[in-house]
Amino acid sequence: MDNRIKEADRGWQSGMAKSITFIVTKDCQLACKYCYLVGKNTKERMTWEVAKEAIDYILERESEFREQSVIWDFIGGEPFLEIDLIDRICDYVKTEMYRRNHHWFNSYRFSFSTNGINYHTDKVQRFIKKNHSHLSIGITIDGTKRKHDLNRIWKTPEMEHGIISKPEEERGSYEDVVKNIPLWLSQFPEAGTKVTISSPDIPYIKESVLHLYSLGIKEVNINCVFEDVWKEGDDVLFEEQLTELADAIIDDDLYRDHACSFYQEFIGKPMNPEVDNQNWCGAGKMLAIDAAGNFYPCTRFAAYSLRSKPAWIIGNIHDGIDQNKLRPFLTLDRTTQSKPECIDCEVASGCAWCQGENYDAADTHTVYQRSTAICKMHKARVRANNYYWNKLFRKLELEGRKEEYERQKAKVKDPVC
């Protein structure tokens, strides 16, 4: 993800930047329980030859990649496991954009979402120092130790062979990550983190967001997983946690210097399909490349991201992009993939979806069937969101600061999958 932080990092050049993702490895030190990457492994690592050919293919077709700017995104697994390759890729990208007088030269960003474990290492720090002015780095820390360690556990040797570890063997990664947060914030003071919520996490939402604020993280981008993991009553507990969190943020004036993406002024309203009919995400407008040199419309369409569907490959570094395989993504919008009840829903605005999850959960091999597993969680969020904004408005109205209310409404954008 490109981490929504502030204008320098948040949705950088939003709408004008091409997002190009290198899946440099499918390995990771962790085995997070909610991770959508079901096919992580230690074998599929990108080579320099594949990376170079992909870069050359893209930069040689300047007329086809017309976006004003570019985000060179690196993911895994854990991308910093391949810091040597990434460093070489970034050096080559910079050199080639300059040599070719490419229109992306000096209008680019290198983007990373990392588990933070290797952040302090010498190689990573040298890379950051060299590229700092063009970097967006988000460290994922899920909140308090008990919430983080509930899901973000270390991989065991048994997991390499498909054996599920016993609970007593689980080792959380909180302490390994939190020690690097001060260094990260000293280099990227306005950086935000991304928190993921699944069913077991719900009781810890309030304490976790407040804990992240206490660490110095001012913006918490947080969302529920799109997969069908939700249990009866989860929405009720979810609303309770968000309402209690709203009280804490407003009563303690934390809203002035902090943000939580669960609270968005624009969500929970009816949609007008004639005006707001775009697809939720950028699948098809993005480009992802794996270790074999295959192209995807998004990383969620690579084989290691899919539970039940085959990979959706749109080309490769040798043969280029097959426009016929890409075409379905270019015609996607809200109405073509949503049920009538979703279109007519009174709280439709802000209800997100993941195009890859739509495909994976669909009855057939289609991207035109929207998954609605998140429906009740969205409605619970809307109810808590309304509570938040009504309470904030009353507080600021009583204090004679209505202009502050308008500033708050525009402060945080909703995170994309």
Stockholm file with secondary structure:
# STOCKHOLM 1.0

chainA/1-417         MDNRIKEADRGWQSGMAKSITFIVTKDCQLACKYCYLVGKNTKERMTWEVAKEAIDYILERESEFREQSVIWDFIGGEPFLEIDLIDRICDYVKTEMYRRNHHWFNSYRFSFSTNGINYHTDKVQRFIKKNHSHLSIGITIDGTKRKHDLNRIWKTPEMEHGIISKPEEERGSYEDVVKNIPLWLSQFPEAGTKVTISSPDIPYIKESVLHLYSLGIKEVNINCVFEDVWKEGDDVLFEEQLTELADAIIDDDLYRDHACSFYQEFIGKPMNPEVDNQNWCGAGKMLAIDAAGNFYPCTRFAAYSLRSKPAWIIGNIHDGIDQNKLRPFLTLDRTTQSKPECIDCEVASGCAWCQGENYDAADTHTVYQRSTAICKMHKARVRANNYYWNKLFRKLELEGRKEEYERQKAKVKDPVC
#=GR chainA/1-417 SS CCCCCSTTTTTTTTTTEEEEEEECBSCCSBCCTTCSCTTCCSSCBCCHHHHHHHHHHHHTTTTTCCCSEEEEEEESSCGGGGHHHHHHHHHHHHHHHHHTTCTTTTSEEEEEEECSTTTTSHHHHHHHHHHGGGEEEEECCCSSHHHHHHHCBBCCGGGGGTCCCCGGGCCBCHHHHHTTHHHHHHHSTTCEEEEEECGGGGGGHHHHHHHHHHTTCCEEEEEECSSSCCCTTHHHHHHHHHHHHHHHHHHTTGGGTCEETTCCTTCSSCCCTTTSCCCSSCTTTSEEECTTCEEESSGGGSGGGCSSSCCCCCEETTTEECHHHHHHHHTCCHHHHSCHHHHSCTTCTTCCCCHHHHHHHSSSSCSSSCCCTTHHHHHHHHHHHHHHHHHHHHHHHHTTCHHHHHHHHTSCCCCCC
#=GC SS_cons         CCCCCSTTTTTTTTTTEEEEEEECBSCCSBCCTTCSCTTCCSSCBCCHHHHHHHHHHHHTTTTTCCCSEEEEEEESSCGGGGHHHHHHHHHHHHHHHHHTTCTTTTSEEEEEEECSTTTTSHHHHHHHHHHGGGEEEEECCCSSHHHHHHHCBBCCGGGGGTCCCCGGGCCBCHHHHHTTHHHHHHHSTTCEEEEEECGGGGGGHHHHHHHHHHTTCCEEEEEECSSSCCCTTHHHHHHHHHHHHHHHHHHTTGGGTCEETTCCTTCSSCCCTTTSCCCSSCTTTSEEECTTCEEESSGGGSGGGCSSSCCCCCEETTTEECHHHHHHHHTCCHHHHSCHHHHSCTTCTTCCCCHHHHHHHSSSSCSSSCCCTTHHHHHHHHHHHHHHHHHHHHHHHHTTCHHHHHHHHTSCCCCCC
//
